[in-house]
Amino acid sequence: MAGFVNDLSEEYTSADVCVVPLLAGSGLKIKLMEALAYGCKVFSTSVGVQGIPEYSDYGIEVADDADEFSKKLIAWLDQESRAELSEENALFKNRFSRKKCYGELLSYLRICE
């Protein structure tokens, strides 16, 4: 266990997978979005992907049953290639890039200067 970490970028960079086994909650999970932005494969429950449209496009594996969850995770650890993950990550970055998320707002604010 790492304990308190000031900067998670090193943790995400060194990780291949992020597990989000949430059973309760609401809204978009920022840590899940961060994991995808750093190129981690994500395994989550349906609660963990709330607020993410078309989550399967980003290669997020979802299972609410513990056996199914562990089988998907083990199968990926045994077989998945980073090349496939890179394609999914590129799609995520295209849809959730800073330009895509804030571009229209920034353009408006420049007009108002």
N, C-alpha and C positions, 0 to 999 in steps of 0.2 A: 504494500500500500504506500502510495506516495504522500499521503497526508495533504495538507493545504499546499496549493500550487499557485504562485503569483501569475504565471503566464502559461496557459494551456496549449499554446502553439507547439511547443516541443512534445508534449504528450500526444497530441493529435497526429503530429508528423511521424512519430515513431510507431503509432498504432496502425494495424491493418483493419481492425474491426471495432465497432462501437455497439454495445448492447444496451437497448433501451427497454427494459422489461416492466414498463409502467402498468399498473392495474387501475389507477384513478388519476384524474387530472382533466384539464381542459386547455384549449388554445394551442398555439404553435409552440413546439418545444425548441427553444433556441439552441440548446446543446446538440440536439439532433441535426439542426441546420449547420452548426459549426462543424460537426463531424463530417458531414457531406462536403462542405467547403474545403476541408483538408484532405479529402480523398479517401475517407474511411468507408468501408462497407458497413451498412447499418442493419441490425436485426432488432425488430421492435414488436411490441404488441400493437393492437389497433388503437389503443389509447395514445400510444407514443407518436403515431402518425397523424393524429387529429390536426386539421388545419393545413395539411400538405396535399394539394390536389394532385392526382395522378402519381402517387408516390412510387408505384411500380416502375415508372419511367426512369427513376433514379437508382434502380436496383435495390431498393429497400425490401428486405424480406420481412413479412409480417406473419405472426402466429400467436394465437392466444392460449393455445394448449401447450403445456410444458414439454411434452414428448415431441410434438411437431416442431416447436421452437428449437429444441436441442438437436433434432435430426437435421433441420435446415442449416444450422450453424456448423455442425460437424461436417456435413456434406460440402459446404463452401470451403471450410478450412482444408479439406482433403483435395478439392478439385478446382476451385475458382481461379481464374487467371487475372492478374492485375490489368492486362490489356482490356478485358471486358469491363472491369471496374473503371478504367480511364474513360471509356466511351460514355458510361453512365454519369461519371463525374463532370464531363464536358457538357452534357445536357443540363445538369443541375446548375453549373456555373453560368451557362447561357441564360437560363430562365431567372436566376436569382442573383445575377451580378449587381454590383453597385449601380452601374449605368441603367440597367433594367429597372431596378427598384426605385432609384432616386432621380433618374435622368429628367423626367418630366417636371418634377418639383424644382430641380436646380435650374432648368431652362426658364421656368416661370419666375423664380427669384432673380435671375439675371435680367429679365425684362423689367422687373420692378425697381431695379437699382437707380 
